[in-house]
Amino acid sequence: MAARRGIQMHKSRRRDPGAHDFGLYMLTDIYTDALVHPSAPWGGHALNLDEVEDWLAAMGGEEARS
């Protein structure tokens, strides 16, 4: 869904489960590398997979998962 909209997902590379961005994602434009979703205060990784899916569905008019 992200690729069809020209968006690339980047997963945080943190390996410490206690880190503030562990397991989170950020979304960037494929062509400009600009963030396409508001980022967390500490950087771009602010969304979990459910939030990514919901945000992509909302921006593209597709149904979010049930």
N, C-alpha and C positions, 0 to 999 in steps of 0.2 A: 504494500500500500504506500509506503514512504517513497520508494523508488519511482513509482508511477507519478508522483507529485514533484519529483526533482529534489527530494529530501534524503539526506543520509543520516543514519543513526550511528552515534558513537557511544560505546559503553565505557564507563569509567574503568580505568586500569587499576584502581585501588584493590589491594588484596587483603586489607585489614577490615574485617566485618564491623569494627567500631568506627571506621572513618565516616564522615558526614555524607560522602558521595558514593559509598560502596554499593555496587549493583545498580546504579542509576545511569540514565542515558541523557544525551543532549541531541538536538536535531539541528542540522545545518543544511544550507542550500548546496546542492551538488556543484554548482558552477562558481559561486562566489565564496563559499565556505563561511558565509555569514550565519549567525544564529537565527533560526526561524521561530523559536519559542522562547519566551522570557526565561532567563536563566536564574539560577539560585545566586544569592549574594556572594558565594565563594567561587563561582565559576559556572560553567555551562551544564554540568551534569545535575539535573534536578528532577527528572521524571522516571517513574518505574514503568514497566512494560504496559501495565493496564492504562496508565495515564497517557503514554505514547499512543496507544491504540485509540483511546477515546478522543484525543486531540486530533489525530489524523482523520478519524471518521467525521468529526464535527466540521473540520475545515473543508472536507471534500464532499459532504452531503451523503456519505455512505452510512449505513446503519452500524452503530457500535455493537459490540458483541453483547449477548444476553447475559 
